[in-house]
């Protein structure tokens, strides 16, 4: 491999991580939610207390631009994807700070920023993986880990800005900053990608030539096995991550500050899982990594179930397990998709695969809330998640290329 070109691909990977650090701020929603609700209430004269629909829609629409943006990326390259997505994400965040109604917030945060996020995320992860055919797990793990840790880092910056100014100014400052960083980093990424693109065919010439497009991928039986496995893992992860704070407060009557600490612990282990799974999957294979992940998922849900009667220490242990397993699922799936169906069309293919994540993002929190509303406890939800993880484990026994 040309050493100079090898240097360019590492610069591209750093830019991809920086971009994902920006768009991952969508998951700092818990910091934005209450101040935005208070701001909208003051502006409209009507009390607004629940803005969860805003976050839900932002996650549901992401696959739309992951798929369409992936098609453009595969045909024209990443430059325009990052510029368009960066503008959308920055504008969406900026005007969210000016929202005077829930509808206006849905338009700018959920739709404009959410669609921009999906476009940029799919392109950055898939393109980075193309440049590392010899280290796909590492590239996927690093880019998705940057996305995951954003909820911890950006939330601290956002909290300081809100306390120093107000929510409106905070959203505008973040919007401008994200717009600049994504667009500039995207241009650098595209330039470095072109400089080192020969690595793709040098390292994986056969797979580059024979990769399946989305139609061919969806005709294979294994596509459906993979998307069900993704849904099984994402269901458990999103069910817990979406409600970790209120769940811990409801079960153990702890303070909001302590609950926030638990959420931060969860985010850190989520990020660690993405990095660790990427490195491990390059060593032992993706399927073996997923098998270990689903076993740990089951154990973690059992710990959460037992913690209700044993104590909060066991609950935190279960939270850590869920975090690292959820991170592992999200860390290996971009490279899993590329390894199974080829890297040539991975931008579109992974966008379609990611729809399983969005479905679980809707079902996981809904099941948890329904169970708690009906029974006054979370135990049944933990059992359901463990059973789904067991189903995912059994599906890993079906033959794959990974």
Helices and strands as residue ranges (DSSP letters): H 3-23, G 24-28, H 29-44, H 52-76, H 79-96, H 102-105, I 106-113, H 114-130, H 136-164, H 167-196, H 198-203, H 205-210, H 214-219, H 221-241, H 244-252, H 256-284, H 286-310, H 312-341, H 346-353, H 355-375, H 379-395
